[in-house]
Amino acid sequence: MGSLVDRVLARQFWRGSVASRAAAETPRPAPGAPPARAAGAAAGAATEPEASLGAAAARAALCDDLCGPGLSLPGGASEAQRLVRPLGLSEQTTLLMLGAGRGGEAAAIASGFGTWIEAYEADPAQSARAQLLLQQTNLSRRVRLSSWEPKAPELNRHRCQHAFSMMSLRGAAPEPVLRAIADMLGPGSQLVLLEFVAPTPLDPSDPTVAAWLRAEELAGPLGSEAAITSSLTGLGFDVRITEDLSALHRTQALGAWQELLSRQRGRKLQPATAAVMVTEAERWLLRLRLMQDHRLRLVRWHGILGVPPPRQAAS
C-alpha cells in the first residue's frame, strides 16, 4: 500500500504532471523586466488576505472535486449515510451533528433520511460554505447550523434523539465534548462518533508527524481509542461497537485521487490551482503514510446512552 500511495500521489503530483505543469505554465518575465512582486504591486496586486481567501476558495473547490460538493469524507454522500444508518433516522427523528464541515455530510443525511439536524461547525469559513450549500439544496430549514468551540463546548439545550460527531475533536480534550453531546441526549439515545486517534502519542519532533500536524491545524494532541472509549463509558454510554476504518479510508482516498487525476489529465491548470493541488495532495499523503505506519487510525464508535452519572461537584 505504501508504494501505491507514493506512486498515486507523490509521483503523479509534485514529481509529475501537476508540479511540472505549474512551473511550465507560470509566465516568465522578459529580460530586464522588473521582478514579479514589484510589477504586481504597480498593477494593484492582491493583498495577502485576498490571496489567502483565494487559496481557501481554491482548496474548497478542489475538495468538492475530490469528495463531492461540501463533503469531507472520500467515500462521498453514500459513506456519510452508511455511517449513520444504525441510528434509524427518519422524518420523525432529530440528530445532533458535530463537525458539519462544509455541509456535505449534513445535506446527504438530511436528504437521504429526512431527519432534522442540529449541526455545529467550529471553523467560520467552513460554516459559511456549509450555510451556502444548505441554501442551494433547499435544506437550510431542515439543517440548523450553529457555531461552537471544541475547547469550551457549549451547545444549545434543544434535545436531540441521536448524535453523529464527525472528526470534531481536532485535538481538543475528548471528555468535555462528549459530555456536551450527552447533555443534548436522553436515555436510549444513540451516538456514532468518528475520530482520528493515535495508538501511541505522536512525536511532534518526527518530521512526518510535525508536517501532518501543521497541515491539519490541530488544536492539540490526538487521544487514543482506549481513552475515548473510557470517556464514553464514564458518561453513561454503552459502547456497542468500535471499528477501525483506517483501511477503508485509505482505499477510498486513493480511489478519489485516482479519479480526480484521470479527470485532470490533458487539462490546462493555472499555476495557483496546481499549487493548491500539490499542497492538498501532500496533506493527504502525510495522513495516509501515518495510517500505513499504524501511527494514526480512523475509528468509529457506536454507543447507546443509559442514565448519565451525576456530575461531581467541583472541589
C-alpha positions, 0 to 999 in steps of 0.5 A, spaced: 500 500 500 505 504 501 508 504 494 501 505 491 500 511 495 507 514 493 506 512 486 498 515 486 500 521 489 507 523 490 509 521 483 503 523 479 503 530 483 509 534 485 514 529 481 509 529 475 504 532 471 501 537 476 508 540 479 511 540 472 505 543 469 505 549 474 512 551 473 511 550 465 505 554 465 507 560 470 509 566 465 516 568 465 518 575 465 522 578 459 529 580 460 530 586 464 523 586 466 522 588 473 521 582 478 514 579 479 512 582 486 514 589 484 510 589 477 504 586 481 504 591 486 504 597 480 498 593 477 494 593 484 496 586 486 492 582 491 493 583 498 495 577 502 488 576 505 485 576 498 490 571 496 489 567 502 481 567 501 483 565 494 487 559 496 481 557 501 476 558 495 481 554 491 482 548 496 474 548 497 473 547 490 478 542 489 475 538 495 468 538 492 472 535 486 475 530 490 469 528 495 463 531 492 460 538 493 461 540 501 463 533 503 469 531 507 469 524 507 472 520 500 467 515 500 462 521 498 454 522 500 453 514 500 459 513 506 456 519 510 449 515 510 452 508 511 455 511 517 449 513 520 444 508 518 444 504 525 441 510 528 434 509 524 433 516 522 427 518 519 422 524 518 420 523 525 427 523 528 432 529 530 440 528 530 445 532 533 451 533 528 458 535 530 463 537 525 458 539 519 464 541 515 462 544 509 455 541 509 456 535 505 455 530 510 449 534 513 445 535 506 446 527 504 443 525 511 438 530 511 436 528 504 437 521 504 433 520 511 429 526 512 431 527 519 432 534 522 439 536 524 442 540 529 449 541 526 455 545 529 461 547 525 467 550 529 471 553 523 467 560 520 469 559 513 467 552 513 460 554 516 459 559 511 460 554 505 456 549 509 450 555 510 451 556 502 450 549 500 444 548 505 441 554 501 442 551 494 439 544 496 433 547 499 435 544 506 437 550 510 430 549 514 431 542 515 439 543 517 440 548 523 447 550 523 450 553 529 457 555 531 461 552 537 468 551 540 471 544 541 475 547 547 469 550 551 463 546 548 457 549 549 451 547 545 444 549 545 439 545 550 434 543 544 434 535 545 436 531 540 434 523 539 441 521 536 448 524 535 453 523 529 460 527 531 464 527 525 472 528 526 470 534 531 475 533 536 481 536 532 485 535 538 481 538 543 480 534 550 475 528 548 471 528 555 468 535 555 465 534 548 462 528 549 459 530 555 456 536 551 453 531 546 450 527 552 447 533 555 443 534 548 441 526 549 436 522 553 436 515 555 436 510 549 439 515 545 444 513 540 451 516 538 456 514 532 462 518 533 468 518 528 475 520 530 482 520 528 486 517 534 493 515 535 495 508 538 501 511 541 502 519 542 505 522 536 512 525 536 511 532 534 519 532 533 518 526 527 518 530 521 512 526 518 508 527 524 510 535 525 508 536 517 501 532 518 500 536 524 501 543 521 497 541 515 491 539 519 491 545 524 490 541 530 488 544 536 492 539 540 494 532 541 490 526 538 487 521 544 487 514 543 481 509 542 482 506 549 481 513 552 475 515 548 472 509 549 473 510 557 470 517 556 464 514 553 463 509 558 464 514 564 458 518 561 453 513 561 454 510 554 454 503 552 459 502 547 456 497 542 461 497 537 468 500 535 471 499 528 477 501 525 476 504 518 483 506 517 483 501 511 477 503 508 479 510 508 485 509 505 482 505 499 477 510 498 482 516 498 486 513 493 480 511 489 478 519 489 485 521 487 485 516 482 479 519 479 480 526 480 487 525 476 484 521 470 479 527 470 485 532 470 489 529 465 490 533 458 487 539 462 490 546 462 491 548 470 493 555 472 499 555 476 495 557 483 490 551 482 496 546 481 499 549 487 493 548 491 493 541 488 500 539 490 499 542 497 492 538 498 495 532 495 501 532 500 496 533 506 493 527 504 499 523 503 502 525 510 495 522 513 495 516 509 503 514 510 501 515 518 495 510 517 500 505 513 505 506 519 499 504 524 501 511 527 494 514 526 487 510 525 480 512 523 475 509 528 468 509 529 464 508 535 457 506 536 454 507 543 447 507 546 446 512 552 443 509 559 442 514 565 448 519 565 452 519 572 451 525 576 456 530 575 461 531 581 461 537 584 467 541 583 472 541 589 
